[in-house]
Amino acid sequence: MNRTTTRAALRRRAALALAASGVALVVSGCGAFSRAEPPVCPRVVVLRDTAQAVQIEPGAKDVTGVRFLGRIADAQWTCDADTDDGKRYLDVALTVVIDAERGPAAPDATATAFDYYVAVADREQTILNKQVFRSDLPFPANRLKAGSKEELSIRVPLPGTSTGADYALLIGFQLDREQLEFQRGHSR
């Protein structure tokens, strides 16, 4: 063989060796880069009828009796799959953003609190679990508005072959009858 043929042969061998090592790296690296599919999270729904809450003076008939108005402004969530005692779960990290505004019946109030709920419902909209939480909102003397970010952890059991797509987290304010009637009579 002449020199040119030898160099070409060496280049081909080097290229083949490089290609073979590249394939080996890709094949061996597949396990290093593969991950389980992320879980499907439940839907999160802020229910329209309870997305706001009005705190009123007892017996109030119009908006002059409003002490505070609260709104669920946003909800953000992520979830992770978990197994505990052989049972499957989704652990949902939920952040509920609550905004509040001081009304005409509370000009000097410095704080309020709103109760809100998170309920787990199945595809048939049957409530499987409901928890009520409290959001405390301080109002500095010179402010008409306040807000809070409530960070919660909700565990959703996954029986059988169910996934997060089979469930929804329902969020709203926990209203008493008087609040609900007032809101329905004064909705915008």
C-alpha positions, 0 to 999 in steps of 0.5 A: 500500500502506498502512503495515501492509501494508508492515511485514508485507511487510518482516517476511516478506522479513526472515524469508525472508532469515533462513531462507535464510541459515540454510539456507545456513549449515547446508548449508555447515557440513555439511562442517565438522561431518561426520567419518568414522565411527570405526573398529570396534575389535577385541574384546579378550579376557583369556583365563580360563586365563591371566588369572592367574599364580602364581610358585612356589618350584621343586618347590612342591606347595601354596600355601605355595610361592607367591612371587607371584600376578598377575592381569590386572585390566582391559584398556581400549582405543581404536583409530584407522584408519591408512594406510601405504604404501597398506595399511590398519591399526588402531592400538590403544592398549591399557592392561593393568592388572596386580595382584600379591600377595606370597605366603608364600614371598616375605615379604621380596621387594621386586620381581617381574616378570610376562611377559604376551602380546598376540596378534592372532587372526582370526575362525577364532581363528588367531593371526596375531601374538603379542608378549610383554611384561614388567611390573615390579612393585616391592613396598615392604617394608610392602606385600603388594600392588602394581599396574601399568598397562601402556600398549601400542600394537598395530598390526593390519593390515586386508587387503582389506575386513576391519575391526576386527570380524574380529579379536580381541586376546587377553591373558594371562600367559605361563606355563611348564608348571610354573606351568600345572600348579600353577594347574590343580591349585590352582584355586579 
